[in-house]
Amino acid sequence: MSKRTAHSPRTHALSVRDSRFLIVGGASLVGSATAELLLAEGAAEVVILDNFFQGSAEAIKHLTGDARLKTVTADVMRLPQLIAATSGMDGVLHLAALMSLTMDRDPWMGLDVNIRGTQNVIEACCINGVRKLVFPSSNAVYGYGPGVVGDLVETSPFHSTGAPPAAILYGASKIIGEQLCRDAHLKRGLDYVALRYSTIYGERQHYRAANALYIIETHDRVRRGERPRVIGDGSETKHFVHVSDVARANAAAFTANATNVAVNISGPKPVTTLEIVRLVTELSGRDLIPEHVEPDPSKVRLTSGGAWALDHTLAGQTIGWRPQVDMREGIRRLIAWREATGN
């Protein structure tokens, strides 16, 4: 067991090899990819904690043959369960959160999980002397709507005008989560790094991320032989990051000599919705002309005021990370996985 004591040298870096990690909300897209990477890099143990409300045993099925992987059924709303799970852990990755689509259906549950659940994870880490917490935040901390344009850097303000309430509630909950981490660092010495993910996509993709639906729903239509749909003229900008790059960012946050910092995690460059649809159609081997449609007012749409990008320069400087997978390669991998697995 690796514990920091009053006589231990102070370091913010954590070696993956021979360390023990807890991934809260780990039966997920990002959790499964991160667990796979940590095990490949020599972690002594990786424990996946999930209540399986959104997580799926199928997401981690490919890892179950590794004796170093353990699964715990528990809930972030139950502090005693988290205290038990964090005991003896060197690093904790806190992925458990409800996103905008779920927040739209039940905002009170979303706020409970994203705020009180985060505070419970922080409390458990402090009680058990966890050496480092990695807190997955989001580009939602910059808001949505007309004010979101240009390069978003870590000091960019929050914009809420004209955006759906669910999106703003989700972004606000991530801002609060970052500040709860910061408060615990300043008052209780908890080392942490907050990672502001852009929209994540890749193998084991789910249907819960509003922006990722542009990829997954387009592929669903194309493989049925239906024309793909583009909302509006297709010029709306999105910024994605492949799940393998996110897993690398999580590992880098643990191993970097960094704490009390929030950094953007994004793909190589932004893409328009029309470019997404054309890429998915081409890589699916179909020749289908996109159909331009008006937005459905009954659905949550996460939009900005124009062309924008999530600048990841600080991530390179702070945790030594930069993306490796571009959209063409990432979508190719996702389609290959879906075709191979029948998903």
C-alpha positions in Angstrom: 0.0 0.0 0.0 1.3 3.4 -1.0 0.5 6.1 1.5 1.8 9.6 1.9 2.8 10.3 5.5 4.1 13.4 7.3 7.7 12.2 6.7 7.3 11.2 3.0 8.9 13.4 0.3 6.3 15.5 -1.4 5.7 14.6 -5.0 2.8 15.1 -7.3 3.8 12.3 -9.8 2.5 8.8 -9.5 4.1 5.9 -11.3 1.5 3.6 -13.0 3.7 0.5 -12.6 3.0 -1.4 -9.4 0.4 1.2 -8.3 -3.2 0.6 -7.4 -6.0 2.5 -9.1 -9.7 2.9 -8.5 -11.9 4.0 -11.5 -15.2 5.3 -10.2 -17.8 4.9 -12.9 -15.4 2.6 -14.7 -17.8 0.3 -16.6 -17.9 2.9 -19.4 -16.4 4.1 -22.6 -13.6 6.1 -20.9 -13.3 3.8 -17.9 -12.7 0.6 -20.0 -10.1 2.3 -22.2 -8.3 3.7 -19.2 -8.3 0.4 -17.3 -6.9 -1.3 -20.3 -4.1 1.2 -20.6 -3.2 1.2 -16.9 -3.1 -2.6 -16.9 -0.9 -2.6 -20.0 1.5 -0.2 -18.3 2.0 -2.5 -15.3 -0.5 -1.3 -12.7 -0.6 -3.7 -9.7 -4.4 -3.5 -9.5 -7.3 -1.7 -11.2 -10.6 -1.6 -9.4 -13.7 -0.6 -11.4 -16.5 0.8 -9.2 -19.9 1.2 -10.8 -23.6 1.0 -9.8 -24.4 0.0 -13.4 -27.1 2.6 -13.8 -25.4 3.7 -17.0 -22.3 1.5 -17.0 -22.3 -1.9 -18.6 -20.5 -5.1 -17.8 -20.2 -5.5 -21.6 -17.9 -2.4 -21.7 -15.3 -4.2 -19.6 -15.8 -7.8 -20.7 -12.6 -7.8 -22.8 -10.6 -7.1 -19.6 -12.1 -9.8 -17.3 -9.4 -12.3 -17.9 -6.8 -10.2 -16.1 -6.4 -11.1 -12.4 -5.4 -7.6 -11.6 -8.8 -6.2 -12.5 -11.5 -6.2 -9.9 -15.1 -5.0 -10.1 -17.1 -3.5 -7.2 -20.8 -2.7 -7.4 -21.2 0.5 -5.4 -22.7 4.0 -5.6 -21.1 7.5 -5.4 -24.0 8.6 -3.3 -23.0 6.2 -0.5 -19.9 7.5 1.2 -19.1 4.4 3.3 -18.9 2.4 0.1 -16.4 4.9 -1.4 -14.3 4.9 1.8 -14.0 1.1 1.6 -13.2 1.2 -2.1 -10.5 3.8 -1.9 -8.6 2.1 1.0 -5.1 1.3 -0.2 -5.5 3.1 -3.5 -2.7 5.2 -4.9 -4.8 6.9 -7.6 -8.5 7.5 -8.2 -10.1 8.5 -11.5 -13.6 9.8 -10.9 -15.7 9.3 -14.0 -19.2 8.8 -12.5 -21.4 11.7 -13.7 -24.7 12.3 -15.5 -24.5 14.1 -18.8 -26.7 16.7 -20.5 -29.3 14.2 -21.9 -29.9 12.6 -18.5 -29.7 16.0 -16.8 -32.6 17.1 -19.1 -34.8 14.2 -17.9 -34.0 14.5 -14.2 -31.9 17.6 -13.3 -32.1 17.0 -9.5 -30.6 13.5 -9.8 -28.0 14.9 -12.2 -27.0 17.6 -9.7 -26.9 15.1 -6.8 -24.6 12.7 -8.6 -22.3 15.3 -10.2 -21.9 17.5 -7.1 -22.6 15.4 -3.9 -21.2 12.3 -5.6 -18.0 14.2 -6.4 -17.7 15.5 -2.8 -18.1 12.0 -1.6 -15.3 10.8 -3.8 -13.1 13.6 -2.6 -13.9 12.9 1.0 -13.0 9.2 0.6 -9.7 10.1 -1.0 -8.8 12.5 1.8 -9.7 10.0 4.5 -7.6 7.2 3.0 -4.7 9.4 1.9 -5.0 8.7 -1.9 -2.0 10.2 -3.5 -3.7 11.7 -6.6 -7.3 12.2 -7.9 -7.9 12.8 -11.6 -11.2 14.6 -12.0 -12.7 14.4 -15.5 -14.3 17.8 -16.2 -15.6 19.0 -19.6 -15.5 21.7 -22.2 -19.0 22.4 -20.8 -17.3 24.6 -18.2 -17.1 27.2 -21.0 -20.9 27.0 -21.6 -22.8 27.0 -24.8 -24.5 29.4 -27.1 -23.5 32.6 -29.0 -20.6 33.5 -26.7 -18.6 30.3 -27.4 -16.4 31.2 -30.4 -12.7 31.1 -31.2 -10.0 29.2 -29.2 -11.2 28.2 -25.8 -8.3 28.3 -23.3 -8.4 27.4 -19.6 -9.1 31.1 -18.6 -12.1 31.5 -21.0 -15.3 32.5 -19.3 -18.6 30.6 -18.9 -21.4 31.5 -21.4 -25.0 30.5 -20.9 -27.2 32.8 -23.0 -29.4 31.0 -25.4 -28.3 27.5 -24.3 -30.6 24.6 -23.1 -30.9 24.5 -19.3 -29.7 20.9 -19.1 -26.4 21.9 -20.8 -25.9 24.8 -18.5 -26.7 22.7 -15.4 -24.2 20.1 -16.6 -21.5 22.7 -17.2 -22.1 24.4 -13.9 -21.9 21.0 -12.1 -18.4 20.5 -13.6 -17.3 23.9 -12.5 -18.4 23.1 -9.0 -16.6 19.8 -9.1 -13.4 21.4 -10.1 -13.7 23.9 -7.2 -14.5 21.1 -4.7 -11.2 19.5 -5.8 -9.4 22.8 -5.5 -10.8 23.4 -2.0 -9.7 19.9 -0.9 -6.2 20.6 -2.2 -5.9 23.9 -0.5 -7.4 22.8 2.8 -6.5 19.1 3.0 -3.5 18.6 0.7 -5.3 16.4 -1.9 -3.3 16.3 -5.1 -5.5 16.4 -8.2 -5.6 17.3 -11.9 -8.9 18.3 -13.7 -9.2 17.3 -17.3 -11.6 19.3 -19.4 -12.6 16.7 -22.1 -14.1 17.7 -25.4 -16.7 15.3 -26.8 -15.4 11.7 -26.6 -16.0 9.1 -29.2 -14.6 5.7 -30.1 -14.9 1.9 -29.5 -17.7 1.0 -27.1 -19.5 4.2 -27.9 -22.8 4.8 -26.1 -25.8 7.0 -26.9 -25.7 9.3 -23.9 -23.5 12.1 -25.3 -25.5 14.6 -27.3 -22.7 15.6 -29.6 -21.4 12.1 -30.1 -24.8 11.2 -31.5 -23.8 13.0 -34.7 -21.4 10.1 -35.3 -23.3 7.1 -34.0 -26.7 8.0 -35.4 -25.2 8.9 -38.8 -23.6 5.4 -38.9 -26.9 3.8 -37.8 -28.7 5.5 -40.7 -26.0 4.8 -43.3 -25.8 1.1 -42.6 -29.5 0.8 -42.9 -29.1 2.4 -46.4 -30.8 5.6 -45.4 -29.6 9.1 -46.2 -27.6 10.6 -43.4 -29.0 13.8 -41.8 -27.3 17.1 -41.3 -28.8 19.7 -39.0 -29.0 23.0 -40.8 -26.3 23.8 -43.3 -23.7 21.6 -41.6 -21.3 24.4 -40.8 -21.7 24.0 -37.0 -18.4 23.2 -35.4 -17.7 20.3 -33.0 -14.4 19.3 -31.4 -14.0 15.6 -30.6 -11.3 13.5 -29.0 -10.8 9.8 -29.4 -11.2 7.6 -26.3 -7.7 6.2 -26.6 -6.3 9.7 -26.4 -8.5 10.4 -23.3 -7.1 7.2 -21.7 -3.6 8.5 -22.3 -4.5 11.9 -20.8 -5.8 10.2 -17.7 -2.6 8.2 -17.3 -0.5 11.3 -18.0 -2.4 13.3 -15.3 -1.4 10.6 -12.7 2.3 10.4 -13.8 2.9 14.2 -14.3 4.4 16.3 -11.5 1.4 18.5 -11.6 -1.4 19.3 -9.2 -4.1 21.9 -8.6 -4.6 22.5 -12.3 -7.3 22.1 -15.0 -6.3 21.5 -18.6 -8.2 21.0 -21.9 -8.2 17.6 -23.6 -9.2 17.7 -27.2 -8.6 16.1 -30.6 -6.1 17.4 -33.2 -8.6 19.9 -34.7 -12.3 20.8 -34.8 -14.7 19.5 -37.5 -18.0 20.6 -38.9 -21.2 18.5 -38.7 -21.2 18.2 -42.5 -17.6 16.9 -42.4 -18.6 14.3 -39.8 -21.5 13.0 -41.9 -19.3 12.8 -45.0 -16.5 10.9 -43.2 -18.9 8.4 -41.6 -20.6 7.8 -45.0 -17.3 7.4 -46.9 -15.8 5.1 -44.3 -18.9 3.0 -44.2 -18.4 2.4 -47.9 -21.7 4.0 -48.9 -22.5 6.6 -51.6 -25.4 8.5 -49.9 -26.1 12.2 -50.3 -26.7 14.0 -46.9 -30.2 15.3 -46.2 -30.3 18.7 -44.6 -33.0 19.0 -41.8 -34.1 21.5 -39.3 -33.3 20.9 -35.6 -35.8 18.9 -33.5 -36.9 21.3 -30.7 -37.7 18.4 -28.5 -34.1 17.3 -28.3 -31.2 18.8 -26.4 -28.7 20.3 -28.8 -25.3 21.6 -27.7 -24.3 24.4 -30.0 -21.9 27.3 -30.0 -22.0 30.7 -31.6 -19.7 29.9 -34.4 -16.3 28.2 -35.2 -14.4 27.3 -32.1 -11.7 25.0 -30.8 -10.7 23.6 -27.4 -7.0 24.6 -27.2 -4.9 21.8 -25.6 -1.6 23.6 -25.5 -1.5 23.8 -21.7 -2.0 20.0 -21.5 1.2 19.5 -23.4 3.0 21.9 -21.1 1.6 20.6 -17.9 1.1 16.9 -18.2 3.0 16.2 -21.4 0.0 15.1 -23.4 -1.2 15.8 -27.0 -3.7 13.9 -29.1 -2.6 11.3 -31.6 -5.8 10.1 -33.3 -7.4 12.3 -36.0 -11.1 12.1 -36.9 -10.7 9.9 -40.0 -8.7 7.3 -38.1 -10.9 7.5 -35.0 -14.2 7.1 -37.0 -12.6 4.2 -38.9 -11.8 2.4 -35.6 -15.3 3.0 -34.3 -17.0 1.7 -37.4 -14.7 -1.3 -37.5 -15.5 -2.1 -33.9 -19.2 -1.7 -34.5 -19.1 -4.0 -37.5 -17.0 -6.6 -35.7 -19.2 -6.7 -32.6 -22.6 -6.1 -34.2 -23.2 -3.0 -32.1 
